[in-house]
Amino acid sequence: MSATAEALSNKLKSIIRDVPDFPKPGIVFKDITPLLADHAAFTELVQAFAEAYRGAGVTKVLGIEARGFLLAAPIAMALGAGIVPVRKKGKLPYKTVAASYALEYGTDTLEMHEDAVKAGEKVLVVDDVLATGGTAAAVCDLVEKLGGKVAGVAMLIELEFLNGRSKLAGRDIHSLIKY
């Protein structure tokens, strides 16, 4: 990690709030809402992601429900790209494609509109946290199912101890903060 990237990471970490025992005992939730409320820091993180993918030919930025929406929209604007919401099953009004992925106990399903990504389009997948990698891998599968190409996976936070990168092998993954 470059000195500039490390300085940005440390700055962003200092703004993120730890919430112990949420959503259940033993979990320390990384609350990004103070970061989103800090205009200067939020602008820096958007610019860092945009700079990382500026030359990649990205035409669509996919934001994963729900905090991924908050990050994806300004990144899409900075890249001159469209934004596509990826939502939980049953939340989108038009025809959808779906991908299911494993959770700790059971499965979940994400959907996006079937016409959201065209064949050959380069897509950036954005979310707030890379944990086990199942969600991001499912979204990458959706992009490829529609004929799109995943230009990268951009995550604000990466929980390295959960080894989520292993489910995204061979993909360009850019995370600003690592725990």
Steps between C-alpha positions, in 0.01 A plus 500: 500500500640840403555767764212703354263200504605416855441858614152498345425161657605624844295819461189305399547246781516784752154618391326161491317417821521156664167376637556199728254211508309606187312333342568226754733440795866461408478701177665842473306685231697753295257793473584715198229762559742748664725462193210564263415815700856637468499679164878524465567136591210373288628701204849353546374142503288556187797658323728212605265241349441708187874543450559126540254421217513814282684328214308171519219598262228453762154573360291381795553500875299244696408595855409214732210562739504707709818684598652410163243736342642790700852435375420394144300808396776760544764259363285452189469876459876545537560232235233627261318168533146389573398347830316172545338400830540137606223417746366221713244275338164656423603867534539592130196582284608358162616161370809386687787255500593347835793340675489319833788472742573328829462668835611369838159333540323461165507700178402840366419624151593821320340631184552766238298596196563272204580799276730678749824378342553451130733241346859622502444785746770550762357507849634605838341321797484718814407426861597615846650180642672194358450230763468138385472600132172323425302812423761651269555167323125465439485850351798429275318188381193711417710741293655214306163327456389811310819503291670785686862506608598570861762775487546487875356458846528813716445462874535771759591248772656155470488263797812304406458241776186371322695434176230634267755544222511123458147506349609774260819338371628654179303822546641848554406589858563845638429566868591825672496367858612161625437348841 
